[in-house]
């Protein structure tokens, strides 16, 4: 008799005000980013029945504040290692300060290089380079118990290397940041609009739709639309754009479309 699968993904927050996702196997729990306050992050974990004391590590995609704002306090409180690239660590240390205004020092730092696979517990982690205006931004795939999970947000476009890394995921969390017309007609200064639309900005609904139409393998049981802009997008626009792109290849029983939220944690996705 086959053992039950025990891989789960819980999006605690996703958006420009903070990002954090919990990826769990039967023996390992990993946080991807820590962009909420420590108190709020722990509160959201409790809402989903997760014990912070069981977290084994936190992995950082890049140094922007909506991904690292709670990192120092959280890592110190939970006494867990922090995984990031060397360049990201240098950028983080240059700006991060404790409550007294002093530069912070991560007590348990583990450095990795994009493209180099490593293991944490029973999870195989593959970091890969993504195009974003940070010093060394990465996405991740996680493999455990025959399940592959992809976390890929904050990217201006979908290069071939990213497309290759996220093939074969049973759970794929991917950016659907903005609607182009809403962004162009929205309140942001033109310089910010240019940055968001650039090849090192954020992935639009339309760019994601192009990927889903032309190069998506269609295999994910759960496709999570993430990092939706509150100013320049609407959940139903993002959903409908993705649904149209998926078209007939989507099995509405097997292939579920989920929208990550900024202000509340999603129920755990379990496989």
C-alpha positions, 0 to 999 in steps of 0.5 A, spaced: 500 500 500 502 506 498 504 511 503 499 518 503 503 524 500 505 529 505 507 535 501 503 542 502 504 549 500 501 555 504 501 562 502 501 566 508 502 573 504 503 575 497 503 582 494 507 588 494 506 589 502 509 583 504 511 576 501 511 569 505 510 562 503 510 555 507 513 549 503 512 543 507 514 535 506 512 530 511 519 531 515 521 539 513 518 545 513 521 551 509 519 558 509 520 562 502 521 569 504 519 573 510 516 580 508 511 581 514 512 583 521 514 577 525 508 578 529 504 578 523 507 572 520 507 568 526 499 570 527 498 567 520 501 561 521 497 560 527 491 561 523 493 555 519 495 551 524 502 551 523 507 551 529 513 556 528 517 552 532 517 546 527 520 551 521 527 548 519 529 554 515 527 560 511 530 561 504 530 568 501 529 570 493 531 577 494 533 583 498 527 587 497 523 589 503 517 586 502 521 579 502 525 580 508 522 585 513 521 580 518 528 576 517 532 578 522 527 578 528 524 571 525 531 568 524 533 570 531 527 568 535 526 561 531 533 560 531 533 557 524 538 558 518 537 563 513 539 561 506 540 566 500 546 568 495 552 572 497 550 578 493 543 578 496 546 577 503 551 583 502 545 587 499 541 585 505 546 587 510 547 594 507 540 596 509 537 592 514 538 595 521 535 592 528 531 596 533 537 600 535 539 602 528 545 597 528 547 593 522 544 586 523 548 580 523 544 573 521 547 568 526 546 562 522 547 564 514 547 559 509 549 561 502 547 558 495 549 559 488 543 559 483 543 553 479 546 549 484 542 544 488 542 543 495 538 539 500 534 541 507 532 535 510 528 531 505 527 537 501 531 538 494 532 545 493 533 548 486 534 556 486 534 559 479 536 566 476 530 570 475 530 577 471 528 582 476 531 589 479 535 586 485 542 584 485 541 576 485 534 574 485 532 567 484 526 563 484 525 556 487 523 549 486 522 544 491 522 536 490 520 531 496 516 525 496 515 525 488 512 532 488 515 538 485 513 545 487 515 551 484 515 558 487 517 564 481 514 571 482 518 578 481 520 577 474 519 582 468 519 576 463 519 569 462 526 567 459 527 560 457 531 558 463 525 559 468 520 556 463 525 550 463 526 550 471 518 550 472 516 544 468 513 538 471 511 542 477 505 539 481 504 546 484 506 552 481 506 559 484 507 564 479 506 572 478 500 575 475 502 582 478 498 587 473 493 588 468 497 593 463 491 597 461 490 598 469 497 600 470 498 605 464 491 609 467 493 608 474 496 613 479 503 611 479 508 616 476 511 614 469 517 612 472 514 607 476 510 604 471 516 604 466 520 600 472 514 595 473 513 594 465 520 593 464 524 586 463 526 587 470 520 589 473 513 584 474 510 579 470 503 582 467 497 578 467 498 578 459 505 576 459 503 570 464 497 568 459 502 568 453 506 563 457 500 559 459 498 559 452 505 557 448 509 554 453 506 551 459 506 544 460 499 544 463 501 539 469 500 543 475 494 540 480 494 547 483 496 553 479 497 559 484 497 566 481 501 571 486 503 578 487 497 581 485 498 588 485 492 592 489 493 598 485 493 595 478 490 589 478 483 585 480 483 578 482 477 577 477 481 580 471 487 576 473 483 569 474 479 570 467 485 572 463 489 566 466 483 561 465 482 564 457 489 562 456 489 555 459 483 554 455 481 547 453 488 544 456 485 545 463 481 540 467 477 543 472 477 537 477 485 536 476 487 543 475 485 548 480 486 555 479 488 559 486 489 566 487 494 568 493 492 574 497 495 580 501 491 580 507 490 573 509 493 566 509 490 561 504 488 554 506 494 549 505 494 546 498 496 538 500 498 533 495 
